[in-house]
Amino acid sequence: MFSEAAVRSALIVPDNAFQTAENIRNNQRLYKFGFIADIGAFMCDIVVNSALYILLKNTGALLALLALLFRLVQAAVLAANMSFHWIALVCAVPPEYLKGSFTSGQLDALAMLALRIHKIGYC
């Protein structure tokens, strides 16, 4: 929730790729902290769901295992979706090899595209 409420909503300007990329460039530490917070939340989710499995396996082992597996798959999908969050940073603050291949406007558009795909991943 922190990453969505305090980071992405503050930095993303809808339909303005340049301003969004500029916000990411100017707030790289906050943007990276949002990434770490999301990954930390996914890790905590895994721990909590594993604990719930241990607590509930005596009441219905198959159902508890199925619930655990679904939650682990969810955490894996959300963690994979975080790659788009990171790609947006790479496009907004490109390494040298990207600067020679793309214009700054193209990189800003790619950053915005990565953020939109990331948002779709939460739907």
matplotlib code that plots the C-alpha trace (Angstrom):
import matplotlib.pyplot as plt

x = [0.0, 2.8, 4.3, 1.0, -0.2, 3.0, 5.3, 3.6, 0.6, 3.0, 5.4, 3.1, 1.5, -1.2, -0.7, 2.5, 5.5, 8.1, 6.9, 6.6, 10.1, 11.4, 9.7, 11.3, 14.7, 14.3, 13.1, 15.1, 15.6, 11.9, 11.1, 13.7, 12.3, 8.8, 10.3, 11.9, 8.7, 6.6, 9.1, 9.2, 5.4, 5.4, 8.0, 5.9, 2.8, 4.7, 5.7, 2.1, 0.6, 3.1, 2.2, -1.5, -0.8, 0.9, -1.9, -4.7, -3.2, -4.7, -8.2, -8.0, -4.6, -5.6, -7.6, -4.8, -2.2, -4.3, -4.8, -1.1, -0.2, -2.7, -1.1, 2.4, 1.5, -0.1, 3.1, 5.2, 3.1, 3.1, 6.9, 7.4, 5.2, 7.7, 10.1, 8.0, 8.4, 12.2, 12.2, 10.5, 13.5, 16.0, 14.2, 13.9, 17.5, 19.1, 22.5, 24.8, 24.0, 20.3, 21.1, 22.8, 19.9, 16.8, 16.0, 15.0, 11.4, 11.3, 12.8, 10.3, 7.5, 8.9, 9.0, 5.4, 4.5, 6.3, 4.4, 1.1, 1.8, 2.8, -0.5, -2.4, -0.5, -2.4, -5.8]
y = [0.0, 2.4, 2.0, 2.7, 5.5, 7.4, 6.5, 5.8, 8.1, 10.9, 10.4, 9.2, 12.0, 10.4, 10.9, 12.8, 10.5, 13.3, 14.6, 11.1, 10.2, 13.5, 12.8, 9.4, 10.9, 13.5, 11.0, 7.9, 7.0, 7.2, 5.2, 2.5, 2.4, 1.8, -1.2, -2.6, -2.0, -4.0, -6.9, -6.8, -7.0, -10.0, -11.7, -11.0, -12.4, -15.6, -15.9, -15.2, -17.6, -20.3, -19.8, -20.0, -23.3, -24.7, -23.5, -24.9, -28.1, -30.2, -29.0, -29.7, -30.5, -30.5, -27.3, -25.5, -26.7, -25.5, -22.1, -21.9, -22.8, -20.2, -17.5, -18.5, -18.3, -14.9, -13.6, -15.0, -13.2, -9.9, -10.2, -10.9, -7.8, -5.7, -6.1, -3.5, -1.1, -1.6, -1.3, 2.1, 3.3, 1.9, 3.8, 7.0, 6.9, 5.0, 3.5, 4.7, 1.8, 2.9, 6.5, 5.8, 3.6, 5.6, 9.3, 10.7, 11.0, 7.4, 6.3, 8.4, 6.7, 3.3, 4.2, 5.2, 2.0, -0.1, 1.7, 1.1, -2.6, -2.7, -1.2, -3.8, -6.5, -5.6, -5.9]
z = [0.0, 0.8, -2.7, -4.4, -2.1, -1.3, -4.2, -7.5, -7.0, -6.1, -9.0, -11.9, -13.9, -16.1, -19.8, -19.3, -19.9, -19.6, -16.3, -14.9, -15.9, -14.6, -11.2, -11.1, -12.0, -9.3, -6.6, -7.3, -3.7, -3.0, -6.1, -5.1, -1.5, -3.0, -4.9, -1.7, 0.3, -2.2, -2.2, 1.6, 1.7, -0.6, 1.6, 4.7, 2.9, 2.3, 5.9, 7.2, 4.8, 5.7, 9.4, 8.5, 6.8, 9.9, 12.1, 9.8, 8.4, 11.3, 10.5, 6.8, 5.3, 1.7, 1.8, 3.9, 1.3, -1.6, 0.0, 0.6, -3.0, -4.3, -2.1, -3.1, -6.8, -6.2, -4.5, -7.3, -10.0, -8.1, -7.6, -11.3, -12.0, -10.0, -12.9, -14.7, -11.8, -12.1, -15.9, -15.6, -13.5, -16.0, -18.8, -16.8, -15.7, -18.6, -18.7, -21.5, -23.9, -23.9, -24.4, -27.8, -29.0, -28.0, -27.7, -24.3, -25.4, -26.4, -23.1, -21.2, -23.2, -22.4, -18.7, -18.8, -20.7, -18.1, -15.3, -17.1, -17.6, -13.9, -13.0, -15.1, -13.3, -10.1, -11.7]

ax = plt.figure().add_subplot(projection="3d")
ax.plot(x, y, z, "-o")
ax.set_aspect("equal")
plt.show()
